[in-house]
Amino acid sequence: MSPDNQPAPKDAGFHFVQALLLFLTRHLPLKEA
């Protein structure tokens, strides 16, 4: 496994989306599951 082989921008964007969703779900009630 080489870090150079993995797309950093894609991973960063994925983690950003995950963090954003988690942030929203923590501050807003889940209306749709």
N, C-alpha and C positions, 0 to 999 in steps of 0.2 A: 504493500500500500504506500503510494507516494502522494504527499500533499499537493505536488505539482500537477498530478493527474486529475485531481478533483477540482471542479469549478467552484472557486471561492465566491464569486458574485452570486451564483445561483443559490449556494448554501446560505449565504448571508441573507438573501432575500427571503428564503424559506423560513429561516429562524426569525426574521423580522415579522413576517406574517403570523407565525405561531405566537410570538410574544404579544403582538397587537391583539390577536383574538383572545388570548388569555387575559390581557389587561381589560378588554371590553367585557368579557364574561365575568370578571371579578367586580367591575363597577356597575354593570347593568345586569338586570335579571334575565335569565334565559327564557325567552318567550317561545322560541322554536328550537326543538331539539333535533 
